[in-house]
Amino acid sequence: MTTAQITDEAQRQLARTFDVEQVVDGDRLTIERLREEVKREEDPEFASMGEAIRSDLSGKVDTELLDEQLEELSDQFERLPEVRERGIPEGDREPESLYRELADPGWEIYEHLLEIDFFESLEANLPRFTPEHIEGTAHELIGSDELTAELEALGFDEQERIALVMDVTNNNDRLARWVPTKEIPADVEFGVEHVPPLHQRAAGGTLLWIDSLDVHLWQNRVLVTDEILDDASWDVKALLGGFYLLAQAALEIGREEGLTDSQLTAAITAGAAITIVNQEEICKNVFWITEEMRAPSEAR
Amino acid sequence: MSLEEDRAVQAAKDTVVRETDQGFRVLGSPDKSVTHQHDVDRIEEFDVTNEMIQESGDNPEAWLTYGGNYEQHRRTTADVITPDNVADLEVEYILDVGAGSSMEGTPLIVPGDPPIMYQSNGPNHVKAIDAREGDILWSYTYAVPSDVVLCCDDNNRGVAAYGDKVFMTTLDSGVVALDRYTGEEVWHTSTADHEEGYSATWAPIAYDGMIFTGSAGGEYGVRGFHKALDAETGDELWHTWTSPETEWVGDSINQSCATNWMNATVDVEQRRLYLPIGNPGPDFDGSVRPGPNRNSCGTLALDMDTGERLWTHQEVAHDVWDYDSAAPRVLIRDMEIEHRNTTKDVVVSAGKTAWLYTMDTETGELIERSEPGVQQLNMYRMIPHIDEGRRMPFMPGAMGGNDWQPPAYNPETGLMYTKMNNSPQEAWWRFEEYEEGKKYWGGILEDETEAVPDEYNGKISAIVAINPETGERVWRDWIESDAYIWGGMVTTETGVVFTGTQNGDFIAYDGESGDRLWEYDLGEASIAGSPMSWYDPETEKQYVAIQVGGSGWLRRGAGGRDTRLAVFSLSE
């Protein structure tokens, strides 16, 4: 199974975000080292956003359902090595459900979040991905034992957790392009009623990409290489990791315990950022198969 | 009777097509549709049957459906013209059709004495012609509403013949049925509201009492569909959205596009349709339509009796380059696939990506993806956001590769012949105002690029032969010009391939080698039409017909308008 690829430049960028010094090529940053640099002061703006979301959704979250489906989702992380080993789904006339199973608990969660207007609340209470908001999110994420421990419990090793943090911190420009529907400028609006809230796009897009892998890999097996499958494996893991953070935040709202309001905001923002960045990654790594990437033709 | 006295021709001539910021508008169309009859008694009265159309591909005297046969091979069994004698081909007649608008069509031939040609062009103008003499027998112009907006000109690519009627799609997203003998209107059915951005430009397909028709408007935020209509009455038999709600996030489905703007390939044995499907909407801003947008930019197979979706094969997930997969699919029966030691029915797509995709008709499984027909430079690189101030020319551009232009397949050579563009374009994504019925691109497309990729060979287009079994590119003839290449191909059982170019040349190739065997200079206008061919037993000649004239979106003056139908012939 592949792991996240981390370049030296990406590490240097991460180090700059956290004011960590002396990162030399080949040196590996750790969550622990970053945490040493983070001030544990609660950001009042973050806390206020988290509080507003809690207030909107108070009493609406079905904690039993989310608890159960997050457990199911957690089980799906354990299936990832097996899924990678199988690589391409079997099936004579259509692919078996291999990757789709990974997303099944996610769909249950997504449907519930739709029912309780979770995404509408995020749309109303959270800002767009500004560099400041992203930086604040990164600090909360790193500063929170709870959030990074969740990722570790799901099977993200040190390097993978760093890679997810980098998804948040190193992609200001990419994330800034995904704008909350409410902030599409007045003079350049779409038919806004047809554009889903930003965090719904992040969550729903994640599940659609994973669902599509079965048929994509099965129909296009003549193009697929081990490298593509390795990339798919990591991209799916990262997508599910981001989705898990979002869903975990929803559960925490229902439980009214655990994460602070600031951490809640950070979990939601980090989760969405990770899903957005990795949607673009899975496009490039797995779906847009160029002539250079494809498996050699057996016919010529 | 002269063209000046033909009221339908005059109505078409009085219609003005104007390019605006929102696309092409059709102005000055008649208030009511106009039929003008000339010598209609020359048209023999008999029904065009399923059997006749099914045998059309093997009948040298017929061209009864858009692609020559239901499998869309664009190959004639007329065998008078061969590689050895094609140099003797001569002009039989050049007919001025009178209405000099978009000329992207393929005429039909209903065999008989005389053979009757049904020929159409923009703006929704169709004629019955004595194909032997070149005389107009009736003509018809549809009353196109003045508020129709079209992305890419007032195109009409042909008609369907079935029973005692001919069927033409109308620019306001409809189908009109005309009496085949008189040109009089029998029924018109609107398939969608043109004020929402829908339109229709393709030749419909007729089979077993049904008329199959799709949807256009992929630059206007519509939702793509395919429909079957009752050939007799125009009543809707079924309607299928190309994309299901489950493949899109929330309400983004409502402006998902994925239109089906070229016609269906009919599998009469399996009672299936294979549809080409276009870009997702909006074209360039993918952030408001996350996910692969699965049923866009690929092939969709439907049950022809119910419209049920059977499978889809996507060529470009989450497209942001306007990589429609628009060209009609080619159905090849019993293709021997040596490297898999098997024989299968396959369906082949020539996409804007410049690859040919050979797929299993049962499942959509990719059997082979070909070598690229033209250059792929900066391909699949994410287009920049407008705020970045960065430029990134990519190839193929949004014109392809192979856009709508129908390829030909010759079972004798085992090769597919395609026309591909080879030119960089640039695109940016940004927020864009959306109003119903107006362009919904979510960005900008620029075909006058500031720079070109270093490796670009500077040749704007090519005619390419590719083996769909192995994916091998067998030959390629680069066509240099200032304008894009457009229009389709025809091939003969004897191994000749005909096509026109944007430079006004009509060319015959040796299908095996790609050698040019014959050329005819039809002037400066582009040839955007698709040629076809038939044999007339009375005259003992084989004919090849091509509509001459450009159409919109060809860049730099559209290669010029023209009004001619050129017919060439060779005696036995």
Interface residues (C-beta under 8 A of the other chain):
Chain A: R93 E94 D173 R177 W178 V179 T181 I184 P185 D187 V188 E189 F190 G191 E193 H194 V195 P196 Q200 R201 A202 G204 G205 T206 L208 W209 S212 H216 W218 Q219 N220 R221 V222 L223 Q279 E280 C283 K284 F287 W288 T290 E291 R294 S297 E298 A299 R300
Chain B: G221 E247 W248 V249 G250 D251 S252 N254 Q255 P282 S287 V288 P290 G291 P292 R294 W311 H313 Q314 V316 A317 H318 I337 E338 H339 R340 M359 E362 T363 G364 E365 L366 I367 E368 R369 E371 P372 Q376 M379 Y380 M382 H385 E388 W429 R430 F431 E432 E433 Y434 E435 E436 Y440 G442 E469 T470 G471 E472
